[in-house]
Amino acid sequence: MKELLRSNDPTVIAYATALLEGEEIDAFQMDVHMSVLEGSIGILPRRLMVRDEDLFRAQAILRDNDISFDG
């Protein structure tokens, strides 16, 4: 799996996940439950992962919808 997106904003992660699911790309959210350790203040980013073979298409989908990512 490859990291597609890292964000502190859960709405960005949810929106990106919905877009990817609409294009039949499986996405997995990591670090979702880390807020328990940080006290729910949102300083630890969540990561959105996709399969290696879906990375290029997933990046194009995010770019087309003006979601910035490292890549």
PAFIZA-238312 format. One record per residue: residue number from 1; residue in three letters; z, y, x of N, C-alpha, C in turn. Coordinates in steps of 0.2 Angstrom, whole numbers, plus 2048, in hexadecimal, padded with zeros to 3 digits. Example, Ala and Ser with C-alpha at 12.3 -4.5 7.8 and 13.67 -1.06 7.14 Angstrom:
[atom 1, "Ala", [827, 7E4, 842], [827, 7EA, 83E], [827, 7F0, 842]]
[atom 2, "Ser", [823, 7F5, 840], [824, 7FB, 844], [827, 800, 840]]
This chain:
[atom 1, "Met", [800, 7FA, 804], [800, 800, 800], [800, 806, 804]]
[atom 2, "Lys", [7FD, 80B, 802], [7FD, 812, 805], [800, 817, 801]]
[atom 3, "Glu", [803, 81C, 805], [806, 822, 801], [801, 827, 7FF]]
[atom 4, "Leu", [800, 828, 7F9], [7FB, 82D, 7F6], [7FE, 834, 7F5]]
[atom 5, "Leu", [804, 834, 7F3], [807, 83B, 7F1], [80F, 83A, 7F3]]
[atom 6, "Arg", [812, 840, 7F5], [819, 841, 7F6], [81B, 847, 7F3]]
[atom 7, "Ser", [820, 847, 7EE], [821, 84D, 7EB], [829, 84D, 7E8]]
[atom 8, "Asn", [82C, 853, 7E8], [833, 854, 7E5], [832, 855, 7DE]]
[atom 9, "Asp", [82C, 856, 7DB], [82B, 858, 7D4], [82A, 851, 7D0]]
[atom 10, "Pro", [82E, 84F, 7CC], [82D, 849, 7C8], [827, 849, 7C3]]
[atom 11, "Thr", [826, 850, 7C1], [820, 850, 7BC], [819, 850, 7C0]]
[atom 12, "Val", [819, 851, 7C6], [813, 850, 7CA], [811, 849, 7CB]]
[atom 13, "Ile", [817, 845, 7CD], [816, 83E, 7CE], [814, 83B, 7C7]]
[atom 14, "Ala", [817, 83D, 7C2], [815, 83A, 7BB], [80E, 83B, 7B9]]
[atom 15, "Tyr", [80C, 842, 7BA], [805, 844, 7B9], [800, 840, 7BD]]
[atom 16, "Ala", [801, 83F, 7C3], [7FD, 83C, 7C8], [7FD, 834, 7C6]]
[atom 17, "Thr", [802, 831, 7C4], [802, 82A, 7C2], [7FE, 829, 7BC]]
[atom 18, "Ala", [7FF, 82E, 7B7], [7FB, 82D, 7B1], [7F3, 82E, 7B2]]
[atom 19, "Leu", [7F2, 833, 7B6], [7EA, 833, 7B8], [7E8, 82D, 7BB]]
[atom 20, "Leu", [7EC, 82A, 7C0], [7E9, 824, 7C3], [7E9, 81E, 7BE]]
[atom 21, "Glu", [7EE, 81D, 7BA], [7EE, 818, 7B5], [7E8, 819, 7B1]]
[atom 22, "Gly", [7E6, 81F, 7AF], [7E0, 820, 7AB], [7DA, 81E, 7AE]]
[atom 23, "Glu", [7DA, 81D, 7B5], [7D4, 81B, 7B9], [7D5, 814, 7BB]]
[atom 24, "Glu", [7DA, 810, 7B8], [7DB, 809, 7BA], [7DD, 808, 7C1]]
[atom 25, "Ile", [7E1, 80D, 7C4], [7E3, 80C, 7CB], [7EB, 80B, 7CA]]
[atom 26, "Asp", [7ED, 806, 7CD], [7F5, 804, 7CC], [7F8, 809, 7D2]]
[atom 27, "Ala", [7FE, 80C, 7CF], [802, 810, 7D4], [809, 80E, 7D3]]
[atom 28, "Phe", [80C, 80F, 7D9], [813, 80D, 7D9], [817, 813, 7DC]]
[atom 29, "Gln", [81D, 814, 7D8], [821, 81A, 7DA], [827, 817, 7DE]]
[atom 30, "Met", [828, 81A, 7E4], [82D, 818, 7E8], [832, 81E, 7E9]]
[atom 31, "Asp", [838, 81C, 7EA], [83E, 821, 7EB], [840, 824, 7E4]]
[atom 32, "Val", [83F, 821, 7DF], [840, 824, 7D8], [848, 824, 7D7]]
[atom 33, "His", [84B, 81F, 7DA], [853, 81F, 7D9], [857, 822, 7DE]]
[atom 34, "Met", [853, 826, 7E3], [857, 829, 7E8], [85B, 82F, 7E6]]
[atom 35, "Ser", [859, 831, 7E0], [85D, 837, 7DD], [865, 835, 7DC]]
[atom 36, "Val", [866, 82F, 7DC], [86D, 82D, 7DB], [871, 82F, 7E1]]
[atom 37, "Leu", [86D, 82D, 7E7], [871, 82F, 7EE], [871, 836, 7EF]]
[atom 38, "Glu", [86C, 83A, 7ED], [86C, 841, 7EE], [870, 846, 7E9]]
[atom 39, "Gly", [872, 843, 7E4], [876, 846, 7DF], [871, 84A, 7DA]]
[atom 40, "Ser", [86B, 847, 7D9], [866, 84A, 7D4], [864, 851, 7D5]]
[atom 41, "Ile", [864, 853, 7DC], [862, 85A, 7DD], [85B, 85B, 7DF]]
[atom 42, "Gly", [857, 855, 7E0], [850, 855, 7E1], [84E, 857, 7E8]]
[atom 43, "Ile", [852, 856, 7ED], [850, 857, 7F4], [84C, 852, 7F7]]
[atom 44, "Leu", [84D, 84C, 7F5], [849, 846, 7F8], [842, 845, 7F4]]
[atom 45, "Pro", [83D, 845, 7F7], [836, 844, 7F3], [835, 83D, 7F1]]
[atom 46, "Arg", [832, 83C, 7EC], [82F, 836, 7E9], [828, 835, 7EC]]
[atom 47, "Arg", [827, 82E, 7ED], [820, 82D, 7F0], [81C, 829, 7EB]]
[atom 48, "Leu", [816, 82A, 7EA], [811, 826, 7E6], [80D, 822, 7EA]]
[atom 49, "Met", [80D, 81B, 7EA], [809, 817, 7EE], [803, 814, 7EA]]
[atom 50, "Val", [7FE, 812, 7ED], [7F8, 80F, 7EA], [7F6, 809, 7EF]]
[atom 51, "Arg", [7F2, 805, 7ED], [7EF, 7FF, 7F1], [7EA, 803, 7F6]]
[atom 52, "Asp", [7EA, 800, 7FC], [7E5, 802, 801], [7DE, 803, 7FF]]
[atom 53, "Glu", [7DC, 7FF, 7FB], [7D5, 7FF, 7F8], [7D4, 805, 7F3]]
[atom 54, "Asp", [7D9, 807, 7F0], [7D9, 80C, 7EB], [7DA, 813, 7EE]]
[atom 55, "Leu", [7DC, 814, 7F4], [7DE, 81A, 7F7], [7D9, 820, 7F6]]
[atom 56, "Phe", [7D3, 81E, 7F8], [7CD, 823, 7F8], [7CC, 826, 7F1]]
[atom 57, "Arg", [7CB, 821, 7EC], [7CA, 823, 7E5], [7D0, 827, 7E2]]
[atom 58, "Ala", [7D6, 825, 7E4], [7DC, 828, 7E2], [7DD, 830, 7E4]]
[atom 59, "Gln", [7DB, 830, 7EB], [7DB, 837, 7EE], [7D6, 83C, 7EA]]
[atom 60, "Ala", [7D0, 839, 7E9], [7CB, 83D, 7E5], [7CD, 83F, 7DE]]
[atom 61, "Ile", [7D1, 83A, 7DB], [7D3, 83C, 7D4], [7D8, 842, 7D4]]
[atom 62, "Leu", [7DD, 841, 7D9], [7E2, 847, 7DA], [7DF, 84D, 7DC]]
[atom 63, "Arg", [7DA, 84D, 7E0], [7D6, 853, 7E3], [7D3, 856, 7DD]]
[atom 64, "Asp", [7CF, 852, 7D9], [7CC, 855, 7D3], [7D0, 858, 7CE]]
[atom 65, "Asn", [7D6, 856, 7CE], [7DB, 859, 7C9], [7E0, 85E, 7CC]]
[atom 66, "Asp", [7DE, 860, 7D2], [7E2, 865, 7D5], [7E9, 864, 7D7]]
[atom 67, "Ile", [7EA, 85D, 7D9], [7F1, 85B, 7DB], [7F0, 85A, 7E2]]
[atom 68, "Ser", [7F4, 85E, 7E6], [7F4, 85E, 7ED], [7F8, 858, 7F0]]
[atom 69, "Phe", [7F5, 855, 7F5], [7F9, 84F, 7F9], [7F7, 850, 800]]
[atom 70, "Asp", [7FB, 84C, 804], [7FA, 84C, 80B], [7F4, 847, 80D]]
[atom 71, "Gly", [7EE, 84A, 80E], [7E9, 846, 810], [7E2, 849, 80F]]
